[in-house]
């Protein structure tokens, strides 16, 4: 049995100035959070997929998807999303497979 699927990991979070929460109307407590979706096998990340941006209120903890973010804040979310880099650990499964193939080919070369 192989356990596979996908998960999200937080890769960046930045505060937003000059905006207030639409739900609780608290000012200066909004954040743009960028998550990266990745595929995993046995909970070992293999391939990073796509990024998602959210707006989060630090006071009431309301999470707003990119589609529901106000237009002026969507520009900021897009910039933060583009500036967010994929962490190296999301490639660990792929790196392990490459190292295993190299090990097998080297052992076959030295044994013959």
Secondary structure, DSSP 8 states (H G I E B T S, - for coil): ---EEEEEEEEEEEEE-S-B-TTT--BS-EEEEEEEEEEEETTEEEEEEEEEEEEEETTT--EEEGGGS-HHHHHHHHHHHHH----GGGGHHHHHHHHHHHHHHHHHHHH-
